[in-house]
């Protein structure tokens, strides 16, 4: 005799484990940071590490409050951020189209490849003497260092993301009668966009290292100049405040970039869970 059919709906998958995992990860991160700060404080308070070389976290917090109160820290963050985002935006406007053109057009790739091979090994700091000679030590020179230091990485990331687009998708679109512009707009760009955005996010951190190197050499404001000033005066608390400010500013920029990425790539959300 066959068993009677159950009219009850299947039980829903419990969400408690996923919720617990979501809470546990930030908690573990907070505990790790707390243990790090406690170890740092213990090493300086016990005399294991001389405060001349590594101030305690309490002293760094006091210096942060002092620099915030004077307005120096906020002014330095704004100056460096303006240079970074101006140079990064210009570099992206140049490098993203070139990277796409390299991936889809052989002659463009043949022309640019030798220059990329020559320029790729050069770090941004090597451009500082030439840019000072060409542009002086004003804002244009700082922005130029950011452009020269990060455009090639954006180009390479864009080229690689575009090159990896599945050719079957392109062939299918062409078989359906799509022209070159339609294939580029409807197939290649949507498929390459996740890789392009990932490359932009990585290069944004490189842009910060570029502007800091420029500010440490020839600048009167900005986080790099503030760190170098602290070094010259032997004020290690100011150096550490500048370092922490850089990390937090880049972290905030990365969070904004992640939100923007989710908005631009709604079809990728299911892969991130």
Secondary structure, 3 states (H helix, E strand, C coil): CCCCCCCCCCCCCCCHHHHHHHHHHHHHHHHHHHHHHHHHHHHHHCCCCCCCCCCCHHHHHHHHHHHHHHCHHHHHHHHHHHHHHHHHHHHHHHHHHHHHHHHHCHHHHHHHHHHHHHHCCCCHHHHHHHHHHHHCCCHHHHHHHHHHHHHHHHHHHHHHHHHCCCHHHHHHHHHCCCCHHHHHHHHHHHHHHHHHHHHHHHHHHHHHHHHHHHHHHCCCCCHHHHHHHHHHCCCHHHHHHHHHHHHHHHHHHHHHHHHHHHHHCHHHHHHHC
